[in-house]
Amino acid sequence: VICNLPRSERFKVSNIITLAVIPRPNEPKLHQLNHYLAPVIDQFIELWEGINLFSTYKNPAGKHIRAAIICCTCDIPAVRKLCDHISARVACHRCQKLADFTIVNQPNFGGFDNMEQWFVSRNVEKMRNSAVLWKECKTEDARKKYVSETLVRWSEMYRLPYFDPVQF
């Protein structure tokens, strides 16, 4: 939605911009999603740097505008893929808490005895740097191993200078 619009106008169908709808049953792999995202991100980088509009009713001399993605709204599997997060069954996307798989191979986020992992926000710069290193892995096996160690992989969204995968 265009957040500069009044709340009463913001969610009208004519003011909602849908960038993608990816139907089932063939969910794209991460690298396929990144290929789709690349040209969209190119345009958002240009919008972030700013563009000049020609004359408008309120601004006959034209206007310089900027735009940014401030939120990613999709179902949980899609947003995890879009924002580089691994499965919700393995780790929290906001803090450093990992699931415990010691009981019957089922994820368990209990265990409040280890409080230093709970509610400690993930370091966005560290995530960004790890994502760049994931992209440099040469083989699929190397990438899988890297993800299991760092819990991070590359997303085209990281090309946006303001992108925060924890908050967005």
C-alpha positions as CSV (number, residue, x, y, z in Angstrom):
1,V,0.0,0.0,0.0
2,I,1.1,3.6,-0.4
3,C,1.7,4.7,3.1
4,N,1.6,8.4,2.3
5,L,-2.1,8.2,1.6
6,P,-4.7,8.8,4.3
7,R,-5.7,5.6,6.1
8,S,-9.2,5.8,4.6
9,E,-7.7,5.6,1.1
10,R,-4.6,3.4,1.7
11,F,-6.3,0.0,1.5
12,K,-8.6,0.6,-1.5
13,V,-8.0,-1.8,-4.3
14,S,-7.0,1.0,-6.7
15,N,-4.2,2.0,-4.2
16,I,-2.7,-1.4,-3.5
17,I,0.3,-2.5,-5.5
18,T,0.8,-6.2,-5.9
19,L,4.4,-7.0,-7.0
20,A,3.9,-10.8,-7.2
21,V,1.5,-13.6,-6.9
22,I,3.1,-17.0,-7.0
23,P,0.5,-19.7,-7.3
24,R,0.8,-23.3,-6.0
25,P,1.4,-26.2,-6.6
26,N,4.9,-25.5,-8.0
27,E,6.5,-23.2,-5.4
28,P,9.7,-21.7,-6.8
29,K,13.0,-22.6,-5.3
30,L,15.0,-19.8,-3.7
31,H,17.3,-19.2,-6.7
32,Q,14.2,-19.0,-8.9
33,L,12.6,-16.4,-6.7
34,N,15.8,-14.4,-6.7
35,H,15.8,-14.3,-10.5
36,Y,12.3,-13.0,-10.4
37,L,13.1,-10.4,-7.8
38,A,16.2,-9.0,-9.4
39,P,14.5,-6.6,-11.9
40,V,11.9,-5.6,-9.2
41,I,14.7,-4.8,-6.8
42,D,16.5,-2.8,-9.6
43,Q,13.5,-0.6,-9.9
44,F,13.2,-0.1,-6.1
45,I,16.9,0.9,-5.9
46,E,16.2,3.5,-8.5
47,L,13.1,4.7,-6.6
48,W,15.1,4.8,-3.4
49,E,17.7,7.1,-5.0
50,G,14.8,9.2,-6.3
51,I,13.2,10.0,-9.6
52,N,11.8,13.2,-11.1
53,L,8.1,13.3,-12.0
54,F,6.9,15.6,-14.7
55,S,4.4,18.3,-13.9
56,T,1.4,17.3,-11.8
57,Y,-1.7,19.2,-10.9
58,K,-0.3,20.2,-7.5
59,N,3.3,20.6,-8.8
60,P,3.4,22.2,-12.3
61,A,7.2,22.3,-12.1
62,G,7.4,18.6,-11.4
63,K,8.4,16.8,-8.2
64,H,11.3,14.7,-7.0
65,I,10.1,11.5,-5.2
66,R,11.6,8.5,-3.4
67,A,10.0,5.2,-2.5
68,A,10.9,2.2,-0.4
69,I,9.6,-1.2,0.6
70,I,8.8,-0.9,4.3
71,C,7.1,-4.3,4.9
72,C,6.9,-7.7,3.3
73,T,3.5,-9.2,3.6
74,C,2.9,-12.9,2.6
75,D,2.4,-16.2,4.1
76,I,5.1,-17.5,6.4
77,P,6.9,-19.8,3.9
78,A,7.0,-17.0,1.3
79,V,8.2,-14.3,3.7
80,R,10.9,-16.6,5.0
81,K,12.1,-17.3,1.5
82,L,11.8,-13.6,0.5
83,C,13.8,-12.4,3.5
84,D,16.4,-15.1,3.6
85,H,15.2,-16.9,6.7
86,I,15.4,-20.7,7.1
87,S,12.5,-22.8,8.3
88,A,10.5,-21.7,11.3
89,R,11.0,-25.2,12.6
90,V,14.7,-24.5,13.0
91,A,15.2,-21.0,14.3
92,C,13.4,-17.8,15.2
93,H,13.8,-15.1,12.5
94,R,13.9,-12.2,15.1
95,C,16.1,-13.5,17.9
96,Q,18.9,-16.0,18.3
97,K,16.8,-18.8,19.7
98,L,17.2,-22.2,18.0
99,A,14.8,-25.1,18.2
100,D,15.8,-28.1,20.2
101,F,15.4,-31.4,18.3
102,T,16.5,-33.8,21.1
103,I,13.0,-35.1,21.8
104,V,11.5,-37.3,19.1
105,N,13.1,-35.3,16.3
106,Q,10.4,-32.6,16.8
107,P,11.3,-28.9,17.1
108,N,10.9,-27.5,20.6
109,F,11.3,-23.8,21.3
110,G,10.9,-24.3,25.1
111,G,13.8,-24.3,27.5
112,F,13.7,-21.0,29.2
113,D,16.8,-22.0,31.2
114,N,19.0,-20.7,28.4
115,M,17.8,-17.1,28.5
116,E,20.8,-15.5,26.7
117,Q,19.3,-16.7,23.4
118,W,15.8,-15.5,24.0
119,F,14.8,-12.0,22.9
120,V,18.3,-11.1,21.8
121,S,17.7,-9.5,18.4
122,R,19.6,-11.0,15.5
123,N,22.4,-8.7,14.2
124,V,21.3,-7.4,10.8
125,E,24.8,-6.5,9.5
126,K,26.1,-9.9,10.4
127,M,23.1,-11.5,8.6
128,R,23.8,-9.3,5.5
129,N,27.5,-10.2,5.5
130,S,26.7,-13.9,5.9
131,A,24.2,-13.7,3.1
132,V,26.8,-12.3,0.8
133,L,29.2,-15.1,1.7
134,W,26.4,-17.7,1.0
135,K,26.1,-16.3,-2.5
136,E,29.9,-16.8,-3.0
137,C,29.6,-20.6,-2.2
138,K,30.5,-22.5,-5.4
139,T,28.3,-25.6,-5.0
140,E,24.9,-26.5,-3.7
141,D,26.4,-28.7,-1.0
142,A,28.6,-25.8,0.1
143,R,25.5,-23.6,0.3
144,K,23.5,-26.1,2.3
145,K,26.4,-26.5,4.8
146,Y,26.8,-22.8,5.1
147,V,23.1,-22.3,5.8
148,S,23.2,-25.0,8.5
149,E,26.1,-23.1,10.2
150,T,24.9,-19.5,9.8
151,L,21.1,-19.9,9.4
152,V,21.3,-17.3,6.5
153,R,21.2,-17.3,2.8
154,W,21.2,-14.7,0.0
155,S,18.0,-12.9,-1.0
156,E,17.9,-10.1,-3.7
157,M,16.2,-8.0,-1.0
158,Y,19.7,-7.5,0.5
159,R,20.5,-5.2,-2.4
160,L,18.2,-2.6,-0.9
161,P,20.5,-0.5,1.3
162,Y,17.7,0.0,3.9
163,F,16.4,-3.6,4.0
164,D,16.2,-5.1,7.5
165,P,15.1,-8.8,7.4
166,V,14.3,-8.9,11.1
167,Q,12.0,-5.9,11.1
168,F,10.5,-6.2,7.6
